[in-house]
Amino acid sequence: MDSFHVSRRQREEMHGHRGAVVWFTGLSGAGKTTLAHALEQRLFQSGCQTVVLDGDRLRQGLCAGLGFSPADRSENIRRAGEAARLFAEAGIIVLAALISPLRADRARVREMQAEGDFIEAWCQCPLEVCELRDVKGLYRRARAGEVAQFTGISAPYEAPLAPELSLDTARCSLDECVELVLDELFSRGVLSAPGSSSFSRSRQMRAAWSPSSSSACQADTDTASKG
């Protein structure tokens, strides 16, 4: 049976990049899903194998039936983390966009992944800006008491203490945030893994995605996490 097994390395060599999990966390309206899809578009255009795990869509399928109690929220994140692990092991770059408000739940997802696979990307955005972006009126309903256990209003959001990336989505453009994540993927070797001729494409990608001044958009995590 083992002779028919396709290894992770074989898959990564065929894809031309390593598998990884970029876990976007932040308040509703902070830009997680928008950023995940913008990054997916850039990666896809360069031939990368990607998948977006969007929290809203997961709740319609894999996590259907789960509510918003603390236990259900934790189970929702656990299922998403397990799905992310399977995709990463198949050499796919996973872009997960979930509020995932509790540090303990995010830490558990990190522990599920292979060493070096997990990148926590905090979409940092002030609550008032998130409310201005709220086209669905969820924050308004939450403040009116119509939505229970709404993160940032009636349920807590625990800011990451040491994320790999802290993205100031209120101050920086979408393109600048995408560049920051791409830089992290290159610096970790996700887009430049050794041992495969197909990884020459990664060098071409790096040249096309020249570093910009977007590093200035990296939020001050030490200061922001105290707010």
Z-matrix of the N, CA and C atoms (Angstrom, degrees):
N
C 1 1.461
C 2 1.524 1 110.70
N 3 1.362 2 116.84 1 -37.36
C 4 1.448 3 120.51 2 -178.28
C 5 1.520 4 112.05 3 -61.16
N 6 1.344 5 117.34 4 -29.77
C 7 1.458 6 120.03 5 -178.44
C 8 1.517 7 111.86 6 -64.66
N 9 1.331 8 116.53 7 -18.32
C 10 1.459 9 120.70 8 179.45
C 11 1.530 10 112.00 9 -97.42
N 12 1.326 11 116.39 10 -1.10
C 13 1.460 12 120.10 11 -177.07
C 14 1.524 13 110.65 12 -76.51
N 15 1.315 14 116.18 13 131.44
C 16 1.465 15 121.69 14 174.98
C 17 1.523 16 107.33 15 -96.71
N 18 1.315 17 116.88 16 118.41
C 19 1.462 18 120.54 17 -175.65
C 20 1.524 19 111.67 18 -76.92
N 21 1.310 20 114.23 19 162.97
C 22 1.466 21 119.45 20 176.54
C 23 1.523 22 110.36 21 -61.08
N 24 1.311 23 116.26 22 -42.55
C 25 1.466 24 119.30 23 -178.49
C 26 1.523 25 110.95 24 -61.85
N 27 1.325 26 117.09 25 -40.77
C 28 1.463 27 119.66 26 178.12
C 29 1.527 28 110.90 27 -60.58
N 30 1.319 29 115.24 28 -42.10
C 31 1.465 30 119.20 29 179.52
C 32 1.532 31 110.53 30 -64.79
N 33 1.334 32 115.85 31 -43.23
C 34 1.462 33 119.33 32 -178.69
C 35 1.520 34 111.55 33 -65.54
N 36 1.329 35 116.66 34 -37.60
C 37 1.457 36 119.32 35 177.95
C 38 1.522 37 110.94 36 -65.63
N 39 1.322 38 117.00 37 -37.65
C 40 1.464 39 119.99 38 177.76
C 41 1.527 40 110.82 39 -68.66
N 42 1.337 41 116.68 40 -40.67
C 43 1.461 42 120.24 41 -179.37
C 44 1.528 43 112.01 42 -70.70
N 45 1.326 44 116.31 43 -29.91
C 46 1.459 45 119.48 44 -176.32
C 47 1.511 46 113.85 45 87.23
N 48 1.315 47 117.27 46 16.62
C 49 1.466 48 121.65 47 177.78
C 50 1.519 49 108.76 48 -163.72
N 51 1.317 50 116.56 49 167.01
C 52 1.463 51 121.52 50 177.16
C 53 1.515 52 110.96 51 -84.47
N 54 1.318 53 115.36 52 159.46
C 55 1.454 54 120.45 53 170.18
C 56 1.520 55 109.17 54 -79.09
N 57 1.322 56 116.73 55 150.13
C 58 1.465 57 120.95 56 -179.75
C 59 1.519 58 108.91 57 -164.10
N 60 1.323 59 115.58 58 165.06
C 61 1.465 60 122.02 59 177.07
C 62 1.522 61 108.55 60 -125.14
N 63 1.329 62 116.29 61 115.64
C 64 1.465 63 121.35 62 171.37
C 65 1.523 64 106.20 63 -99.81
N 66 1.315 65 116.15 64 114.03
C 67 1.468 66 121.64 65 -173.51
C 68 1.531 67 109.26 66 -105.16
N 69 1.337 68 116.02 67 100.36
C 70 1.461 69 121.08 68 178.87
C 71 1.524 70 109.47 69 -81.92
N 72 1.319 71 116.40 70 122.68
C 73 1.456 72 121.92 71 179.88
C 74 1.523 73 109.31 72 -126.90
N 75 1.317 74 116.65 73 150.20
C 76 1.459 75 120.83 74 179.68
C 77 1.515 76 110.43 75 158.49
N 78 1.308 77 115.83 76 174.69
C 79 1.458 78 121.63 77 -179.67
C 80 1.523 79 111.63 78 -63.40
N 81 1.315 80 116.06 79 160.30
C 82 1.457 81 120.89 80 171.26
C 83 1.527 82 108.21 81 -60.58
N 84 1.325 83 116.60 82 128.92
C 85 1.455 84 120.46 83 -178.56
C 86 1.514 85 114.35 84 91.77
N 87 1.331 86 117.30 85 1.28
C 88 1.466 87 120.34 86 -179.10
C 89 1.520 88 112.79 87 -78.35
N 90 1.328 89 117.65 88 -12.48
C 91 1.459 90 120.90 89 176.91
C 92 1.510 91 115.30 90 105.15
N 93 1.318 92 118.17 91 14.76
C 94 1.462 93 121.87 92 -176.27
C 95 1.527 94 112.30 93 -60.11
N 96 1.319 95 116.58 94 -55.28
C 97 1.464 96 120.85 95 -175.97
C 98 1.520 97 111.11 96 -68.27
N 99 1.322 98 117.06 97 -41.03
C 100 1.466 99 120.66 98 177.88
C 101 1.520 100 110.60 99 -59.18
N 102 1.317 101 116.70 100 -44.71
C 103 1.458 102 121.49 101 179.84
C 104 1.523 103 111.18 102 -67.00
N 105 1.331 104 117.11 103 -41.38
C 106 1.463 105 120.50 104 179.30
C 107 1.523 106 111.10 105 -59.93
N 108 1.317 107 117.35 106 -44.10
C 109 1.468 108 120.53 107 -178.83
C 110 1.526 109 111.74 108 -71.84
N 111 1.325 110 117.67 109 -35.24
C 112 1.465 111 119.93 110 176.82
C 113 1.525 112 110.44 111 -65.64
N 114 1.328 113 116.72 112 -41.18
C 115 1.457 114 121.20 113 177.41
C 116 1.522 115 110.42 114 -66.41
N 117 1.326 116 116.65 115 -41.41
C 118 1.459 117 120.40 116 177.87
C 119 1.523 118 110.51 117 -57.96
N 120 1.321 119 117.02 118 -42.24
C 121 1.461 120 121.03 119 -179.30
C 122 1.523 121 110.95 120 -61.00
N 123 1.322 122 117.02 121 -43.81
C 124 1.468 123 120.57 122 179.24
C 125 1.527 124 111.08 123 -64.09
N 126 1.314 125 116.28 124 -44.55
C 127 1.458 126 120.15 125 -179.20
C 128 1.524 127 111.38 126 -67.53
N 129 1.323 128 116.42 127 -43.55
C 130 1.462 129 121.57 128 -178.87
C 131 1.525 130 110.93 129 -61.62
N 132 1.322 131 117.23 130 -40.68
C 133 1.461 132 121.39 131 -179.54
C 134 1.521 133 112.01 132 -63.44
N 135 1.326 134 116.71 133 -21.18
C 136 1.460 135 121.48 134 178.50
C 137 1.523 136 112.42 135 -101.41
N 138 1.318 137 116.49 136 11.74
C 139 1.457 138 120.30 137 174.08
C 140 1.509 139 115.84 138 87.79
N 141 1.320 140 118.12 139 11.39
C 142 1.464 141 120.46 140 179.93
C 143 1.524 142 111.34 141 -79.85
N 144 1.324 143 115.34 142 150.05
C 145 1.459 144 122.19 143 176.60
C 146 1.529 145 108.23 144 -91.88
N 147 1.327 146 116.31 145 114.98
C 148 1.461 147 120.45 146 -175.57
C 149 1.524 148 111.01 147 -132.73
N 150 1.324 149 115.06 148 162.07
C 151 1.466 150 121.23 149 171.33
C 152 1.526 151 107.35 150 -148.27
N 153 1.329 152 115.88 151 138.40
C 154 1.460 153 121.56 152 175.43
C 155 1.523 154 108.70 153 -100.85
N 156 1.317 155 116.55 154 126.61
C 157 1.462 156 122.16 155 173.01
C 158 1.522 157 107.17 156 -104.90
N 159 1.321 158 116.06 157 99.95
C 160 1.458 159 121.67 158 -177.53
C 161 1.521 160 109.84 159 -94.84
N 162 1.323 161 116.23 160 130.50
C 163 1.459 162 120.60 161 -175.75
C 164 1.514 163 113.85 162 -56.97
N 165 1.329 164 117.45 163 -41.47
C 166 1.465 165 120.46 164 -179.59
C 167 1.519 166 111.37 165 -64.06
N 168 1.329 167 116.69 166 -42.86
C 169 1.467 168 120.06 167 -179.18
C 170 1.527 169 111.39 168 -69.76
N 171 1.329 170 116.88 169 -36.67
C 172 1.461 171 119.49 170 178.01
C 173 1.520 172 111.09 171 -62.09
N 174 1.314 173 116.71 172 -36.76
C 175 1.467 174 120.15 173 179.40
C 176 1.528 175 112.07 174 -69.71
N 177 1.311 176 117.89 175 -16.11
C 178 1.461 177 120.87 176 176.61
C 179 1.524 178 112.16 177 -86.97
N 180 1.331 179 117.15 178 -13.45
C 181 1.456 180 120.50 179 -176.18
C 182 1.511 181 113.16 180 -133.17
N 183 1.335 182 115.86 181 -89.88
C 184 1.462 183 121.33 182 -176.60
C 185 1.520 184 112.79 183 -54.20
N 186 1.323 185 116.17 184 -35.58
C 187 1.465 186 120.47 185 -176.79
C 188 1.521 187 112.53 186 -110.20
N 189 1.327 188 116.64 187 19.49
C 190 1.468 189 120.23 188 177.57
C 191 1.524 190 109.18 189 -61.14
N 192 1.310 191 116.26 190 141.45
C 193 1.457 192 120.36 191 179.93
C 194 1.515 193 113.34 192 96.27
N 195 1.330 194 116.54 193 -14.65
C 196 1.462 195 119.47 194 177.07
C 197 1.525 196 109.80 195 -86.20
N 198 1.323 197 115.56 196 140.48
C 199 1.459 198 120.37 197 178.37
C 200 1.514 199 111.07 198 -98.30
N 201 1.333 200 116.28 199 -147.24
C 202 1.458 201 120.97 200 -176.60
C 203 1.526 202 112.08 201 -123.39
N 204 1.335 203 115.82 202 21.84
C 205 1.459 204 119.22 203 171.61
C 206 1.528 205 107.84 204 -69.63
N 207 1.330 206 118.55 205 160.25
C 208 1.465 207 119.80 206 178.14
C 209 1.526 208 112.94 207 -53.18
N 210 1.331 209 117.18 208 -41.14
C 211 1.463 210 120.25 209 -179.32
C 212 1.520 211 111.30 210 -66.52
N 213 1.332 212 116.72 211 -42.69
C 214 1.462 213 120.37 212 -179.37
C 215 1.524 214 111.37 213 -68.95
N 216 1.314 215 117.19 214 -37.45
C 217 1.465 216 120.01 215 177.07
C 218 1.533 217 110.41 216 -61.76
N 219 1.319 218 116.71 217 -43.32
C 220 1.462 219 120.47 218 179.56
C 221 1.520 220 111.37 219 -64.57
N 222 1.327 221 116.66 220 -40.06
C 223 1.463 222 120.30 221 178.49
C 224 1.522 223 110.99 222 -66.84
N 225 1.313 224 116.64 223 -37.05
C 226 1.459 225 121.21 224 177.07
C 227 1.529 226 110.63 225 -59.35
N 228 1.328 227 116.37 226 -45.18
C 229 1.461 228 120.88 227 179.73
C 230 1.525 229 110.66 228 -69.28
N 231 1.327 230 116.94 229 -38.16
C 232 1.470 231 119.74 230 179.17
C 233 1.519 232 111.03 231 -60.85
N 234 1.331 233 116.87 232 -45.76
C 235 1.467 234 120.26 233 -179.95
C 236 1.522 235 111.37 234 -62.88
N 237 1.318 236 115.95 235 -42.16
C 238 1.465 237 119.49 236 178.41
C 239 1.524 238 110.57 237 -62.99
N 240 1.328 239 116.63 238 -39.88
C 241 1.453 240 120.67 239 178.94
C 242 1.514 241 112.82 240 -64.61
N 243 1.333 242 116.59 241 -40.11
C 244 1.465 243 120.38 242 178.03
C 245 1.526 244 110.68 243 -65.36
N 246 1.332 245 116.82 244 -41.10
C 247 1.465 246 120.23 245 177.66
C 248 1.527 247 110.24 246 -63.19
N 249 1.331 248 116.36 247 -42.03
C 250 1.461 249 120.69 248 178.81
C 251 1.527 250 111.04 249 -60.90
N 252 1.322 251 116.33 250 -41.04
C 253 1.467 252 120.45 251 179.74
C 254 1.521 253 111.23 252 -61.13
N 255 1.326 254 117.26 253 -44.49
C 256 1.461 255 120.71 254 -179.22
C 257 1.525 256 111.41 255 -62.33
N 258 1.329 257 116.51 256 -42.79
C 259 1.461 258 119.75 257 179.14
C 260 1.528 259 110.94 258 -65.42
N 261 1.339 260 117.18 259 -43.46
C 262 1.463 261 120.36 260 -179.23
C 263 1.522 262 110.99 261 -63.42
N 264 1.324 263 117.07 262 -38.15
C 265 1.460 264 120.79 263 178.20
C 266 1.519 265 111.63 264 -65.84
N 267 1.333 266 116.86 265 -21.92
C 268 1.462 267 121.54 266 176.41
C 269 1.528 268 111.35 267 -89.14
N 270 1.331 269 116.93 268 9.81
C 271 1.453 270 120.94 269 176.31
C 272 1.509 271 114.57 270 80.96
N 273 1.322 272 117.00 271 19.04
C 274 1.462 273 122.08 272 -177.63
C 275 1.526 274 109.67 273 -100.28
N 276 1.326 275 116.42 274 144.64
C 277 1.461 276 121.32 275 175.09
C 278 1.523 277 107.95 276 -86.78
N 279 1.314 278 116.20 277 114.60
C 280 1.464 279 122.64 278 -176.37
C 281 1.524 280 109.35 279 -95.48
N 282 1.323 281 115.93 280 130.17
C 283 1.458 282 122.23 281 177.11
C 284 1.520 283 106.91 282 -116.42
N 285 1.320 284 116.24 283 97.10
C 286 1.464 285 121.84 284 -175.45
C 287 1.522 286 109.55 285 -97.87
N 288 1.332 287 116.00 286 127.99
C 289 1.468 288 121.38 287 -178.66
C 290 1.518 289 108.95 288 -122.09
N 291 1.314 290 115.96 289 96.33
C 292 1.460 291 122.00 290 -179.47
C 293 1.524 292 109.30 291 -138.68
N 294 1.319 293 117.16 292 143.24
C 295 1.461 294 119.88 293 177.57
C 296 1.520 295 109.86 294 -55.21
N 297 1.317 296 117.09 295 -46.37
C 298 1.476 297 123.71 296 178.97
C 299 1.525 298 111.03 297 37.34
N 300 1.333 299 117.05 298 69.91
C 301 1.465 300 121.52 299 -167.41
C 302 1.525 301 116.42 300 -72.24
N 303 1.331 302 117.87 301 -19.99
C 304 1.469 303 119.08 302 -172.57
C 305 1.524 304 112.08 303 -103.36
N 306 1.319 305 115.97 304 135.80
C 307 1.464 306 120.94 305 179.99
C 308 1.524 307 111.77 306 -60.22
N 309 1.321 308 116.66 307 -38.92
C 310 1.466 309 119.94 308 -177.51
C 311 1.520 310 111.08 309 -62.37
N 312 1.326 311 116.93 310 -40.02
C 313 1.465 312 120.11 311 179.37
C 314 1.522 313 110.92 312 -67.54
N 315 1.326 314 116.62 313 -41.27
C 316 1.466 315 119.48 314 179.16
C 317 1.525 316 110.63 315 -67.39
N 318 1.330 317 116.75 316 -36.27
C 319 1.463 318 120.23 317 177.69
C 320 1.523 319 110.68 318 -64.85
N 321 1.322 320 116.72 319 -37.51
C 322 1.462 321 119.91 320 178.74
C 323 1.524 322 110.64 321 -65.56
N 324 1.339 323 117.00 322 -39.37
C 325 1.465 324 119.96 323 177.33
C 326 1.528 325 110.13 324 -63.70
N 327 1.319 326 116.49 325 -41.37
C 328 1.469 327 120.11 326 178.08
C 329 1.526 328 110.72 327 -58.81
N 330 1.326 329 116.38 328 -43.14
C 331 1.463 330 120.62 329 -178.52
C 332 1.522 331 112.37 330 -65.92
N 333 1.330 332 117.44 331 -25.71
C 334 1.466 333 120.96 332 178.63
C 335 1.529 334 112.17 333 -67.83
N 336 1.337 335 115.91 334 -30.11
C 337 1.457 336 120.34 335 -171.05
C 338 1.521 337 111.47 336 -84.34
N 339 1.329 338 115.19 337 156.57
C 340 1.461 339 120.07 338 174.33
C 341 1.526 340 109.34 339 -64.31
N 342 1.314 341 116.08 340 154.43
C 343 1.462 342 120.49 341 -177.96
C 344 1.529 343 110.77 342 -57.33
N 345 1.311 344 116.28 343 130.04
C 346 1.456 345 121.15 344 178.43
C 347 1.508 346 115.32 345 86.60
N 348 1.336 347 117.13 346 -4.90
C 349 1.467 348 119.87 347 -176.99
C 350 1.525 349 113.37 348 -82.86
N 351 1.330 350 117.46 349 -25.82
C 352 1.468 351 120.88 350 -167.17
C 353 1.523 352 112.15 351 -97.22
N 354 1.313 353 115.85 352 128.39
C 355 1.464 354 122.57 353 176.04
C 356 1.525 355 107.71 354 -123.89
N 357 1.321 356 116.25 355 110.48
C 358 1.462 357 119.94 356 176.98
C 359 1.527 358 108.64 357 -85.38
N 360 1.331 359 116.22 358 120.42
C 361 1.463 360 121.97 359 -178.04
C 362 1.525 361 108.65 360 -117.65
N 363 1.315 362 115.53 361 104.73
C 364 1.464 363 121.20 362 -178.17
C 365 1.524 364 109.72 363 -84.44
N 366 1.314 365 116.53 364 115.53
C 367 1.462 366 121.79 365 173.90
C 368 1.520 367 107.16 366 -84.25
N 369 1.310 368 115.28 367 94.78
C 370 1.460 369 121.33 368 -174.28
C 371 1.522 370 109.46 369 -87.08
N 372 1.318 371 116.55 370 123.11
C 373 1.461 372 121.00 371 -177.83
C 374 1.529 373 108.55 372 -153.42
N 375 1.326 374 118.75 373 130.47
C 376 1.465 375 120.24 374 179.60
C 377 1.520 376 111.87 375 -58.92
N 378 1.316 377 115.55 376 146.82
C 379 1.458 378 121.03 377 -178.75
C 380 1.523 379 111.57 378 -55.25
N 381 1.338 380 117.00 379 -41.05
C 382 1.467 381 119.30 380 -177.07
C 383 1.526 382 112.07 381 -65.08
N 384 1.333 383 117.26 382 -32.10
C 385 1.466 384 120.53 383 176.91
C 386 1.526 385 110.00 384 -71.88
N 387 1.322 386 116.80 385 -41.49
C 388 1.470 387 120.54 386 176.67
C 389 1.523 388 110.67 387 -58.89
N 390 1.322 389 116.67 388 -39.67
C 391 1.463 390 120.26 389 179.66
C 392 1.523 391 111.09 390 -66.25
N 393 1.322 392 117.75 391 -37.41
C 394 1.460 393 120.83 392 178.19
C 395 1.525 394 111.67 393 -65.81
N 396 1.330 395 116.80 394 -29.11
C 397 1.462 396 121.69 395 -179.55
C 398 1.527 397 112.60 396 -84.33
N 399 1.291 398 117.90 397 -4.60
C 400 1.471 399 123.33 398 -169.82
C 401 1.531 400 111.61 399 -79.04
N 402 1.337 401 116.03 400 85.51
C 403 1.469 402 119.97 401 -177.93
C 404 1.530 403 111.93 402 -72.36
N 405 1.325 404 117.38 403 -21.63
C 406 1.467 405 120.80 404 -179.25
C 407 1.528 406 112.52 405 -84.81
N 408 1.307 407 117.19 406 -10.04
C 409 1.456 408 120.13 407 179.63
C 410 1.508 409 114.76 408 74.33
N 411 1.330 410 116.87 409 21.31
C 412 1.469 411 120.00 410 -177.25
C 413 1.524 412 112.05 411 -67.48
N 414 1.315 413 116.84 412 -41.06
C 415 1.465 414 119.21 413 179.30
C 416 1.527 415 110.83 414 -65.06
N 417 1.320 416 116.28 415 -41.61
C 418 1.470 417 119.79 416 178.45
C 419 1.519 418 110.40 417 -59.83
N 420 1.330 419 116.13 418 -43.55
C 421 1.462 420 120.17 419 179.24
C 422 1.527 421 111.18 420 -66.86
N 423 1.338 422 115.99 421 -37.72
C 424 1.469 423 119.63 422 179.41
C 425 1.524 424 110.55 423 -65.39
N 426 1.317 425 117.07 424 -41.35
C 427 1.468 426 120.23 425 179.15
C 428 1.526 427 111.62 426 -68.12
N 429 1.337 428 115.68 427 -25.63
C 430 1.464 429 119.86 428 177.90
C 431 1.524 430 111.79 429 -84.91
N 432 1.329 431 116.61 430 -0.85
C 433 1.461 432 120.76 431 179.71
C 434 1.506 433 114.36 432 81.69
N 435 1.337 434 116.94 433 12.58
C 436 1.461 435 120.92 434 -177.94
C 437 1.524 436 112.43 435 -86.48
N 438 1.331 437 116.86 436 -18.52
C 439 1.464 438 121.93 437 178.54
C 440 1.522 439 107.79 438 -123.33
N 441 1.315 440 116.37 439 117.66
C 442 1.466 441 120.95 440 -178.93
C 443 1.524 442 110.87 441 -85.87
N 444 1.301 443 116.18 442 155.33
C 445 1.466 444 123.01 443 174.81
C 446 1.531 445 111.83 444 52.87
N 447 1.325 446 115.80 445 47.32
C 448 1.466 447 120.25 446 -180.00
C 449 1.525 448 108.96 447 -94.04
N 450 1.323 449 115.93 448 121.28
C 451 1.460 450 121.28 449 -174.80
C 452 1.525 451 111.71 450 -59.38
N 453 1.313 452 115.48 451 129.57
C 454 1.457 453 121.92 452 179.81
C 455 1.513 454 113.21 453 96.39
N 456 1.339 455 116.58 454 -19.06
C 457 1.464 456 121.50 455 179.91
C 458 1.524 457 110.36 456 -115.45
N 459 1.324 458 116.04 457 -63.98
C 460 1.466 459 120.38 458 -178.30
C 461 1.526 460 112.69 459 -115.28
N 462 1.309 461 116.96 460 4.64
C 463 1.469 462 122.40 461 175.77
C 464 1.529 463 107.36 462 -140.92
N 465 1.327 464 117.50 463 146.86
C 466 1.464 465 120.06 464 -173.13
C 467 1.524 466 113.68 465 -77.66
N 468 1.319 467 114.94 466 154.24
C 469 1.468 468 121.62 467 165.64
C 470 1.522 469 107.18 468 -121.04
N 471 1.319 470 116.15 469 120.65
C 472 1.458 471 121.72 470 -179.60
C 473 1.526 472 109.07 471 -94.69
N 474 1.313 473 116.08 472 107.92
C 475 1.461 474 120.66 473 -177.68
C 476 1.526 475 110.67 474 -63.07
N 477 1.328 476 118.21 475 141.61
C 478 1.463 477 120.80 476 176.80
C 479 1.524 478 111.16 477 -58.99
N 480 1.318 479 116.23 478 144.28
C 481 1.459 480 121.26 479 180.00
C 482 1.525 481 111.98 480 -91.22
N 483 1.329 482 116.85 481 -31.83
C 484 1.466 483 120.07 482 -178.57
C 485 1.526 484 110.05 483 -147.58
N 486 1.337 485 117.49 484 62.63
C 487 1.467 486 119.46 485 179.53
C 488 1.526 487 110.82 486 -72.00
N 489 1.320 488 116.19 487 153.40
C 490 1.462 489 119.58 488 174.48
C 491 1.531 490 110.87 489 -63.83
N 492 1.326 491 115.74 490 -34.37
C 493 1.463 492 121.14 491 179.37
C 494 1.520 493 109.69 492 -134.50
N 495 1.311 494 116.60 493 136.92
C 496 1.457 495 121.69 494 173.50
C 497 1.523 496 106.70 495 -125.37
N 498 1.325 497 116.45 496 108.37
C 499 1.461 498 122.72 497 -170.04
C 500 1.524 499 110.51 498 -105.70
N 501 1.312 500 116.21 499 120.14
C 502 1.461 501 121.22 500 -179.86
C 503 1.523 502 108.10 501 -84.21
N 504 1.320 503 116.31 502 86.45
C 505 1.465 504 120.57 503 -173.86
C 506 1.521 505 113.21 504 -76.77
N 507 1.325 506 117.58 505 -9.25
C 508 1.462 507 120.05 506 175.79
C 509 1.522 508 110.91 507 -82.77
N 510 1.315 509 116.35 508 -33.09
C 511 1.465 510 121.06 509 -173.86
C 512 1.519 511 113.20 510 -99.06
N 513 1.322 512 117.23 511 -28.17
C 514 1.459 513 120.93 512 -172.43
C 515 1.522 514 111.64 513 -106.15
N 516 1.316 515 115.15 514 153.00
C 517 1.462 516 120.20 515 -179.34
C 518 1.521 517 110.39 516 -74.05
N 519 1.323 518 115.08 517 164.18
C 520 1.460 519 120.50 518 177.79
C 521 1.522 520 110.25 519 -60.21
N 522 1.329 521 117.61 520 -44.14
C 523 1.460 522 121.00 521 -179.60
C 524 1.524 523 111.57 522 -62.02
N 525 1.315 524 117.13 523 -39.08
C 526 1.464 525 120.33 524 179.43
C 527 1.525 526 110.86 525 -64.67
N 528 1.314 527 116.75 526 -40.38
C 529 1.468 528 120.19 527 178.64
C 530 1.523 529 110.87 528 -67.07
N 531 1.323 530 116.61 529 -40.65
C 532 1.465 531 120.52 530 177.20
C 533 1.526 532 110.07 531 -59.79
N 534 1.331 533 117.30 532 -43.39
C 535 1.461 534 121.04 533 179.91
C 536 1.525 535 111.46 534 -60.69
N 537 1.320 536 116.87 535 -39.46
C 538 1.462 537 120.03 536 178.84
C 539 1.522 538 111.38 537 -61.52
N 540 1.324 539 116.42 538 -42.34
C 541 1.465 540 119.40 539 179.97
C 542 1.523 541 110.14 540 -68.27
N 543 1.322 542 117.14 541 -41.58
C 544 1.461 543 120.20 542 177.91
C 545 1.523 544 110.83 543 -60.24
N 546 1.324 545 117.19 544 -42.73
C 547 1.464 546 120.39 545 177.77
C 548 1.527 547 110.99 546 -58.89
N 549 1.328 548 116.28 547 -40.24
C 550 1.464 549 120.18 548 178.85
C 551 1.524 550 111.06 549 -65.74
N 552 1.325 551 117.07 550 -40.49
C 553 1.466 552 120.93 551 179.01
C 554 1.527 553 110.82 552 -63.95
N 555 1.329 554 117.12 553 -40.11
C 556 1.459 555 119.85 554 177.23
C 557 1.524 556 111.10 555 -68.89
N 558 1.313 557 117.84 556 -43.57
C 559 1.465 558 120.43 557 -176.99
C 560 1.520 559 111.45 558 -64.67
N 561 1.317 560 117.22 559 -27.67
C 562 1.465 561 121.60 560 178.76
C 563 1.524 562 112.18 561 -87.17
N 564 1.324 563 117.80 562 -6.80
C 565 1.454 564 120.67 563 -179.07
C 566 1.509 565 114.14 564 81.97
N 567 1.320 566 117.79 565 8.81
C 568 1.470 567 119.79 566 177.47
C 569 1.517 568 109.80 567 -63.02
N 570 1.321 569 116.71 568 -37.25
C 571 1.459 570 121.80 569 -179.36
C 572 1.517 571 112.46 570 -104.83
N 573 1.324 572 117.19 571 15.16
C 574 1.462 573 118.96 572 177.63
C 575 1.521 574 110.90 573 -151.36
N 576 1.322 575 116.43 574 42.13
C 577 1.465 576 119.96 575 -179.03
C 578 1.521 577 110.66 576 -69.20
N 579 1.318 578 117.52 577 146.08
C 580 1.464 579 121.40 578 -178.45
C 581 1.519 580 111.89 579 -81.71
N 582 1.350 581 115.04 580 168.46
C 583 1.453 582 119.75 581 168.76
C 584 1.503 583 115.88 582 93.33
N 585 1.321 584 118.35 583 11.80
C 586 1.458 585 119.14 584 -179.89
C 587 1.511 586 110.14 585 -148.02
N 588 1.331 587 116.23 586 135.59
C 589 1.456 588 119.83 587 177.85
C 590 1.509 589 111.29 588 -63.70
N 591 1.333 590 116.57 589 -28.31
C 592 1.461 591 119.38 590 -178.26
C 593 1.517 592 111.96 591 -68.98
N 594 1.343 593 116.97 592 -14.30
C 595 1.456 594 119.02 593 -179.51
C 596 1.526 595 112.11 594 -76.03
N 597 1.329 596 117.54 595 -3.82
C 598 1.460 597 118.86 596 172.82
C 599 1.512 598 110.07 597 -61.48
N 600 1.332 599 116.19 598 -27.63
C 601 1.458 600 120.28 599 177.14
C 602 1.525 601 110.62 600 -62.59
N 603 1.324 602 117.32 601 -32.39
C 604 1.458 603 120.19 602 179.63
C 605 1.519 604 111.28 603 -62.80
N 606 1.329 605 116.35 604 -37.51
C 607 1.457 606 118.80 605 179.08
C 608 1.522 607 110.65 606 -66.95
N 609 1.334 608 115.78 607 -37.78
C 610 1.461 609 119.39 608 176.60
C 611 1.524 610 110.16 609 -65.17
N 612 1.325 611 116.42 610 -40.21
C 613 1.458 612 120.78 611 178.41
C 614 1.524 613 110.01 612 -62.03
N 615 1.326 614 116.07 613 -41.22
C 616 1.466 615 120.06 614 -178.66
C 617 1.526 616 110.50 615 -62.35
N 618 1.349 617 115.61 616 -40.09
C 619 1.459 618 119.48 617 179.35
C 620 1.522 619 111.14 618 -65.72
N 621 1.336 620 115.23 619 -37.58
C 622 1.464 621 119.66 620 -179.47
C 623 1.516 622 111.01 621 -71.07
N 624 1.349 623 116.51 622 -33.71
C 625 1.466 624 121.03 623 -179.39
C 626 1.526 625 108.76 624 -100.21
N 627 1.312 626 116.41 625 65.59
C 628 1.455 627 119.00 626 -178.02
C 629 1.517 628 110.23 627 -64.78
N 630 1.330 629 117.95 628 140.74
C 631 1.461 630 120.72 629 -179.43
C 632 1.521 631 111.10 630 -58.02
N 633 1.302 632 116.16 631 142.39
C 634 1.457 633 121.54 632 179.44
C 635 1.517 634 109.09 633 -116.43
N 636 1.303 635 115.68 634 -171.30
C 637 1.466 636 120.46 635 178.28
C 638 1.514 637 111.50 636 -79.31
N 639 1.353 638 116.58 637 12.40
C 640 1.461 639 120.46 638 -174.95
C 641 1.521 640 112.76 639 -64.46
N 642 1.347 641 117.38 640 -14.59
C 643 1.465 642 118.41 641 179.05
C 644 1.522 643 111.22 642 -59.31
N 645 1.330 644 116.03 643 -24.26
C 646 1.460 645 119.38 644 178.29
C 647 1.515 646 111.89 645 -69.08
N 648 1.337 647 116.60 646 -15.19
C 649 1.461 648 120.82 647 -178.42
C 650 1.515 649 112.11 648 -87.38
N 651 1.315 650 116.92 649 -4.70
C 652 1.458 651 120.28 650 176.17
C 653 1.527 652 107.74 651 -67.84
N 654 1.329 653 116.70 652 119.60
C 655 1.463 654 120.50 653 -175.08
C 656 1.519 655 111.13 654 -68.72
N 657 1.318 656 115.76 655 155.85
C 658 1.463 657 122.27 656 175.52
C 659 1.519 658 107.89 657 -79.49
N 660 1.334 659 115.59 658 95.70
C 661 1.459 660 120.61 659 -173.52
C 662 1.520 661 112.02 660 -62.37
N 663 1.331 662 117.41 661 -42.00
C 664 1.463 663 119.73 662 -177.00
C 665 1.520 664 111.15 663 -61.18
N 666 1.339 665 115.95 664 -41.49
C 667 1.454 666 119.53 665 -179.23
C 668 1.514 667 110.93 666 -74.81
N 669 1.352 668 115.69 667 -45.56
C 670 1.456 669 119.79 668 -173.79
C 671 1.516 670 112.37 669 -66.56
N 672 1.326 671 117.26 670 -35.31
C 673 1.457 672 119.53 671 -176.14
C 674 1.521 673 112.30 672 -69.84
N 675 1.338 674 116.58 673 -13.68
C 676 1.456 675 119.47 674 178.35
C 677 1.516 676 111.74 675 -87.99
N 678 1.351 677 115.64 676 -10.62
C 679 1.457 678 119.20 677 -176.61
C 680 1.495 679 113.05 678 -83.02
